[in-house]
Amino acid sequence: MDYSNIKNQLINFLQDYLSKSGANGFLLGVSGGLDSAVVATLCKHAAPNSTYALLMPTSTSSRANLDDAYALCKTLEINHKVINLDDILNAYKTTLDIKNHHRLGNIMARIRMSLLYDASFNINALVVGTSNKSELMLGYGTIYGDLAYALNPIGELYKSEIFEFAKFLQIDEKIINKAPSADLFEGQSDEADLGYSYAVLDKVLEFIEVNGDNYENLIKNFNDELLINTVLKRVNSSEFKRRMPIIAKIS
């Protein structure tokens, strides 16, 4: 892929959207992970003096991720603020008696987006999303959590492409080489949640994008019923996430 051209297109996209919006800059959550590092870098190129970040760890967050997030903001010279989520999260856990990791992860994602939108109001900034195409197609995201944003520059890039794009952007190899994780709870892994590596999933997703989701064709090309069933179930059951909000049509 021509990542130089992609970089220029995405920077132009961000600058054009910002100009039309009347906002003063960009705001995103920086986690220390790959996707937010790529988006932060693009935003810094598009708006060098008006890109802002929130770092929102909990007591179970990876210290390495927080260190990488700090280092990225320092390298890019991005104005940033750290907000520890423990007090807010504990209030939810106590009130709702939440014990399930994934339920708590969804609440955490929505708390983070609430904080981003509150901060964005305060500084008149656009909240920028960090969801890649693989996550969007698989529905691997939280409605009104990480799937809530004003614009998303990397939504047309598969996770496999994000790895290569990050190398082109010269992002720290520590960030590129770490296992993908939303860091929603201790030991959480994206690929463990999904059941397959992004390298495997992306091949199926790319095939579906080009050739459609015909089951027989997929089995013929990949010869793995469990893989195909897993991907199709996720893609088909999460369509509402890609179309939200769904409005009823009245004739």
N, C-alpha and C positions, 0 to 999 in steps of 0.2 A: 504493500500500500504506500501511497505517496503521503507520508505523514507531515511533510512540510506544507503541502497544500491543505491537508485537513486542519493543521494548526491555524493557518491563515483564515480558512473558512470559519472556524469556530470563534476565533478572536473577532472577526468581522460581525458574526452573529451576535456575540455578546455586546459589542460596541453599538450596533444598530438598535438592539432591543433596549439598551440603557438610554440611548439618545431619545428614543420615542416614548419611553416610560415617564420621563421627567424625574426619575430617581437620581440620587446623588452617587450611588455606587453599588457594590455587590457585597453580600454577606453569605457566608456558608459555614457549616459545621466541619471542622477539621478533626479527623479521628486518629490520624497517624496511619491510615490505610491508603491503598493505592488510588481508589477512585477520587477521594477528596483531595489527594495530593495533585492529581492531574487537573482537577477542576480549579483548585486554588492557583495553580501555575497559569492556567489559561486566563483566569480572572485578573491576575496580577499583570499579565501582558495587555489585557484589554483596558484595564483601569488602574494604572500603576499607583496612583495616589489615593484611591478610594475603594480598596478591597479590604474587607474586614472578616474576621473569623471568630467563632466561639469554639472553645475546647470544653467538652462537657463529660468529664469522667465520673465514674462511681467508684466505690471501694473495691468492686470486683473487676474494674477495668485493668487491662494490661498496662503495667508501668512502661514497658517498652513502647507501646503505642503512644502513650502520652508524651514520652520523651521525643519520639519521632515527630509528633505533631508540633511540639515546641520548636524543634530544630527546623522543620519546614517553614514555619511562620517567621523564624529568625532569618533563615536564608533568603526567603522571598521578601522580607521586610514588610510583612503584613501586620496591621494593627490587630491585636487579638486579646481575648479575655477568657479566663478560665472560670467556669461555673460548675462546682461539684453538685451532683444531682442527688446525693444520698438523703438529705433531709426531705426533699420533695418525694422521692421514690419510697422512702420509709413510711411517709404519710399514706400513700396509696396502699402499700402492703398491709399496714395495720388496719386501715379502714375497710378494705375489701377482702382481707384475709387471703392474699394471693400467694400461692406456693409454686405454681406452674412456671417454669423458666420462660417458655415462649409467650405466655400471657404477659408476664412481667416485661419481657423484651419489647412487646408491642406498646405497652404503656411508656416504657423508656423512650422509644422512638418518637412517640407523640409528645412527650415532655420536651424532648430536644427541639422538635419543630415548633412547639409553642414558644419556647425561649427565643428561637431564631426569629420568629415573626414579631415577637414583642420588641426585640432589639432592632429589627428592621424598621419598625414604625418609629422608633426613637431617633434613628439616624437617616431615615428616608432612603433605605437601601433595598435592593431586590434580593430575595432569598433564592440562591442558586442550588439546584439539585445535583446529586452525585450518583444517580442510578444509571448503570450501563444497560445495554440492550439485552444482554443475557438475563439479568435480573427482571427487567420489564416483561420480557416474553414469558418467563417462568413464574411470574407473579411473586417473586421473592422480594417482598417489600411490604411495608405497613401503610395502609390507607391513612391519610392525614398524619402520617409519621414521616418517614424518609421519602414517601411518594408525594409529599406536598411541597410545592415550590413554584416560583414564578416562571422559571425557565430552566432548561437542563441541556447543557452543551454536549454531554457524552451519551445521550440516549440512543444514538444510532451506531454506537461502537460496541461490539461484543467484548466480553471480559478478556478473551484471548488477545484481542486487538489493543485493549487498554494496556496490557503488559508491554507490548511492543511500542506503543505510543509513549508510555512513560520513559522507556529507554531513550527514545528520540528526544524527549523533553529534558533529559539528563536529571531525572529525579533520583534521589538517593537509592542506591541498590538495596539498602536495608529495607526500605519500604517496598520495593519491587519484589524482593525475594521472600517476603513473609507470607504465610498462609492466609488467604482471604478470610476475614472475619468481621462481622458487624460489631463485635465486642459487646454483645448485649448481656452476656453472663460469662462467668469464668469458664474458659476452655471451649467456648463456642466457636464452631467452624462452619463457614458457608458450605463448603463442599461436603462435609459430614451431614449437614441438614438436607442437602439436595440429593445425596446418595452417589454422586459422581463428580469427577473433576470438571472444571470449566472447559478444559481442552476437549473432553469427550462430549459434553453437553453442547458446546458451541457448534461442533460438526453437525449434530442433528438439527439444531436450531437454524443454522445456515441452509441446510437442505430443505427444511420446511419453508423458509422464507422464499427460496427460489422455485421449489417444485411443488409446494403445497403439502398438506398433511395426510395424504393417502396412506392408509396403514400398510397395505401390501407393498407399496413402493419403499416405504421406510424399512420394513422388515427385509426386503430384498437387498437393500443397500447396506444395512447395518447388522442384520442377522442377530439381533439381540432383543427378544420380546420384552424383557423387564425394562431395559433402557427406553425403548420406544413407548411402552405403556406409561412409564414414569414421566417422560417429557410431554406426551400428549395430554395426560391428565392435568399436569400443571399448566400447560399452555391454554387448554380449553376451559379449565375451571377458574382461571384468573383473568379472563377477558374483561370482566367488569372493572378490574383494577385499571386496565388500560383505557377504559372509556368513561371513567367516573367524572362527574356524577352522571348517572343514567337517568334521563328525563323521559317520562311517559309521553307518547305521542297520541294526541286526540284528533280523530278525523271528523 
